[in-house]
């Protein structure tokens, strides 16, 4: 029963999440649509908060934050969310809290325009809204960590590029889709050189994709990147010569996200190597991730669970228990981990009554499972006790 469950883990997870929320996501769900009355902008900002399946209000666990602008553009916004979901489901990026921000047409131009270009510009107020209102709210209410990745298209591609220059110490990454880089009295391709004098606590990522709308801007930014003498800034652009302005986001987002989290994926893959028998390497690898990104980015559930099943199938039950303990430390509401530990303890002839009590307490609190799924897990416990 447990062997089959391990083999079918990813497929089971997809079915579980589909049954729980009935949405198009495998690993995410919409938590809330709400409004922030911004004191800095002077008007309301509508947001949508999307969270991974393991997110739970009363679980002490933080997640990297991804802010996606232009929520009102449903086609590109949904594609970006589905891409995040796809990469998360395939262990290529960590679970994240995603906040989509709507920009009404009556405000979008001004809130991405700097005062140096026009006295009507509110980019400075928008920056304060993000860093003094939205981000503190995300950390206080939605378990967002201090790892922050901003994604913007068109005017918000321009605006997010500007934030790389002004808020580089507070942002881990920026993905700009179909951006332009200049307005009156502003040229961010020239400003990029100022990053050379900055020292960041960890690597900073910048990715941009341009289609047939701003090829000259692409060439200028690429030249600026080549001149940039700043090893802590990982910058890369993509040119799609025949791509329309509204197509570039779909062409850019997957490769940009992959490259930003490629190192995270590579490091956690070392944990699952079959020749890797020393579980003490886990904190070492976690420290490597923190050194690269400046923040703890927990391993994926599939990676941690797979290591436990590897040792279980090899009949190395003590190591299997240790691996699943690590899983539960990162995903405390994934109650099945206790069932797996009980199976290993049973194989060792150990008493597992304490683990059984932890399983039942965890299952009672967990919001991952429906009531019918909780009953099924209790039946698995009954089978294990026979």
PyMOL commands that set and color helices and strands:
alter all, ss='L'
color gray80, all
select helices_A, chain A and resi 2-7+9-21+74-89+105-111+123-141+155-166+188-197+215-227+248-260+262-272+281-293+301-313+317-330+336-347+353-365+371-385
alter helices_A, ss='H'
color red, helices_A
select strands_A, chain A and resi 28-37+44-52+63-69+96-101+144-153+173-177+182-183+186-187+204-210+233-239
alter strands_A, ss='S'
color yellow, strands_A
deselect
rebuild
show_as cartoon
